[in-house]
């Protein structure tokens, strides 16, 4: 029953964020630059504020870790991780491939995650021990017979430094690189979970960028880990892999040849 209540709360958070975001989409909204030079808009901030208000009222002992307003400590061992608009660049460009990410961590590990695309009305929900759903229907990743058949996605090569970029390109060369997908942010992970892509590889991610994705991927039959195959947790360094077919993990790790 507790898990059902947490999923229902996560859905209310996503609904609240979407209500804020939709009126701003393709509205000519201006952005500012944060300290790390990434863009932020009033939609990002207001959507996170809307979710935080609900959590304050309904889960006051739980912590909150948000991209825009930082960390509120937990007294329950549980923390909600919020990224109101993952893919603000896509949002500003009018491309509906951004998403609201909502995760629940228990003792530092993700146990529940939501990807919500409020413009298209698409929502993936994953939780420990249950099947991932897309708009209420179960989804599964697809098999990948060999790495050379894999369709690889990443937000963009310019997000890698020179060192990580070399490892990424080594992996890309082993996949079906003529079908490699650029752009997509969190949306790519939903597409892996639904069996439309095979592999996502990214670096430099923050906890709020990936925490929601782990339960979604695992509940659909896939795997998420770092670049050496270790499980992701609150202390992970931001090197992230998502695979639809876990049988290809050793091939991916070998192709990356990474010492992280």
N, C-alpha and C positions, 0 to 999 in steps of 0.2 A: 504493500500500500504506500509506503514511503516513496518508493521509486515513481509510482504513478503520480503522487503529489508533486514530486520534483519536476517531472516531465510537464505536468499541467502548468506549473509556475514558469518553467522555461518558455512555454508557448505563449503565456501572457506577456512575458518580457519581449518576445519577438513581435507580438501584435502591437505592443506599445511603441516599439522602435519603428516599426513600419508605418504607423500612423503619422509619426513625425517626419519620416524620410520622404514619403511619396509626394507631398506637395512641393518639395524642393527639387525634385528630379526634373532636369531639363528646364530649369527656371531661370538660368543665367546667374546662378548663385556664385558669389565671389569667394575665394579661399584665402587663407593666410598660410604662412610657413611656420612650422613648429621649429624647435631648437635643432632637430635632426634634419631640417630642410624638407620634410614631408608635408604635404598639404593637409589642412584641416578646415572644416566649414562649420557653420552654425548647425547644420543638420547632424554632423557627427556629435557635437556637444549636447544638443537638445535630446537626441535619441538616447545617449548614455544617461543623461539626467532622468529621463522618463523611466528607464529600467531601474536606476538606483532608487527612485522613489518607491517603486513596488517592492524592491528587496528590503528597504528600510521598514516598510509596513508589514511585510509577510515573513521575512526571514532575518530578523534584527540581529541574531547571534552569528549569522554567517558572514564571512569576510567578502569583500568585493575587490577585484583587481580589474581596473578599467584602463583602456588606452588613453582616454582623455583626462581622467580625474584621479588616476593613481590608485593607491591601495588603502582599503579600510580593513583593519585587522579582524581576525575571526576569534571567537571564543568557543566555537563548536567543532573545530577541525575541518570545517567545510568552507570553501570559497567559490564564489561565482566569478567567472572570468568573462569580461565583456569587450567586444570590439564592435562598436555601433555600425561602422561602415568599413569593412575590410575591402579595400580597393577604392579609396577616395578618388584616385586619378581616373578610374573608369567611371565612377559616379559623376564626376565633373564633366567628363566627355560625353555623357549621355548614353553610356554603354551599360545595359542591365546585366552585368556579370560580376558586380560587387555583391556583398552580402553582409548581413548582421550575424556575428558569431557569438554564441552563448555557451559557456561550459560550466560544469560543476566539478570542482576538484575535491577529493576527500584524501586527506593526508598527502597532498601534493600530486596525486594522480587523477587524470580525467576519468570520470565515470558517466558523464552525460554530456551530450553536445548537440547543438542546433546550428545548421546553416539556413538562414532565411533570406530569400531573394524577394524583396517586397514589391518590386515592379511586376515581375512575371508571376507572382503568387506561387513560388516554389519553395518547399521547405523539406529539408532532410533532418531527421531526428535519430540519434543513436544513443544507446544506454547500455551499460554493462549487463550482459546476460540475455539481451533481447535483440531481435532482428531490427536492423536499420530500416526506416521507412522513408519514402518520398511521397509527400502529400497523402499520407495515411496507408500507402501500399508498400509491402516489403520489397526491398531491392537487393540485388547481389552483384558483386564484381564479376568480371568475365575471366575465363582462363586465358593464359598467354603461353603458347607452346614453347617459344624461345625468345630470348631478348631481342633478337633482330626483327621480330614481329611487333614489338611493343611500340605503341604511340606514347611519346613522352611529352609532358607539359611542364612549363614553368612560367612564372609571372614575367620574367624577362632576363636576358643575360647581363644586362647592365646592373642588376642587383647583386651580382657576384663580384668579389674582388678578384685580382689576377690569379691568386692561388686557387681559390674555389672555382673560378671560371675554367681553369685548365682541367680540373677533375670533372666538372660538369660536361665539358666538351668531349672528354674521353668516354663518358657514359653515353652521350648523345650519338657518338660515332658507332656505338654498338647497337643502337636501336634503329627503328625505321625512321631515320632522321628526315626524310622527305615529307613525313607527316607530322613532324614535331610542332607542337602548339605553343605559341607565345601569348602571354596575357591570360587573364582569367581569375587571378587571385584565388579566393576560397572556392569559387565556382568549379574550378578544375577538380577539386577533391570530391565534390558531389558527383561530378561526371564519372570519376573512377568508381565511386560507390555504386553508381547506377549501371556500370558496365559499358560505358562509352569511351573511356580512356583507360590506359594500363598503368601509368606511372607518372608521378609528380616528384620533382627534385628541386629543393630550394635551400637557400642559406640566409643567415642573418635575420631569421624570424624571432619575434618576441613571443612570450607565453600566450598572449591574447590572440596571436596570429594562428596558432596551431592547436591549442588545447581542445577546442570544440570538435576538431576534425578526427581525433583519435577514436572516440567511441563510435562515430559514424562509420569510419573505415573498418574498424574491427567487427562491428555488428553486421556489415555487409559481406564479410568473408575476406577482407583485405588485411593489410599490415601497415602500421606506421612505426617508424623508428628513426634513429639518427643515421649518419652516413657510415657508421661502422656496425650498424645492426642492433644497437642497444635501445631498450624501450625509452620512450619520451616521458619526462617528468618535469616538475617545476624547475629543476636545476639544469635542464638540458641547454646546450649551447646555441640552438637555433638552426642547426643543420638537419633538414627534415627530408625524409623519403616517405612516399605513400605508394604502395603497390597493390594492385588488384589481385594478383596471383602471388601468393607467398612463396611458391616454388621457385620464383625468379629472384628471390632475395640474394642468394649467394652470388648469382651472376651480376647483379647490380653492384654489390659491394666490391666484387673483383674488378668490375669496369671502372668504378670510381677510384680504386687504388688509393684510398684516402687514409691519412694517419690521424684524423681527428679523434 
